[in-house]
């Protein structure tokens, strides 16, 4: 059905949401100041390393001539994290959509409409920020040891407590690296299937059958796609990192599985390079229209819906963080061939 011929809703039914906050601009200013600071530190440390001189009180740091090299590693680790701030801000707050991240595929062998998290943002997080933080923490640990007054008795036990400290300091990163190699930590997705929603974060996994959704969904948050799970549900949650639950905040469960009350599941939309209103349009369409879920058994019908979603992807790199934007609606009960009820601009 063509857009012009589709049944139109009343104007009052148009949904508009704000997908941002003015604090983002404050983050940008802070990031610019930190980038200037880290650049100055790197230049200063590199000059010390090149000249082989350390302008520091020798009684305070016992590592002497190696301190310039340590300082360089510190500033490089600090700089890697800081210099990526504008990249994260632009990528994670831009409405621009990478069309190939909206795809038809399979989830656990079942046909599904897939909304994939950005591989680029994942790679930057894991392979740039994580090593940078490791170097930064290593420098702080070394300086902390070097500035500690050690008595002759304590020198005998120093290697032991230092080894324990190293295990706790770098154990987190080591576990993450192993899980990345094993494929347990990887870019996630939202899989919309005929039998439910599969919400996959970097490390958390949530499976929510359609009949476990609460009838009334919560008001949307600018950062999260919120799904309300009702009592007597059949939803399941798992994580390969049970001791590091705060590592992955892309899929968050608020509430206890044992409570006989509804609880929320939040999916962070920022790691997706998909316009947030398109994510909401796709998910809410099948949440609100049970009859439309039948098309999710047919890959060809899913592919047509994918093309509709892709055709409405914006090419804009930025927009006001407080600008209300329309959330499009798919025609209830469509087979994927129908267009959205009305054209909308970003």
PEUR-V521523 format. One line per field, one symbol per residue. ss: DSSP state (@ for helix, = for strand, . for the rest). Layout:
ss=???
This chain:
ss=..........@@@.====....@@@@@@@@@@@@@@@@@@@@@@@@@@@@@............@@@@@@@@@@@@@@@@@@@@.@@@@@@@@@.....@@@======..=======..@@@@@@@@@@@@@@@@@@@@@@@@@@@@.....@@@@@@@@@@@@@@@@@@@@@@@@@@@@@@@......=====..=====...======@@@=..........======......====.....@@@...====........======.......@@@@@@@@@@@@@.@@@@@@@@.@@@@@@@@@@@@@............====...................
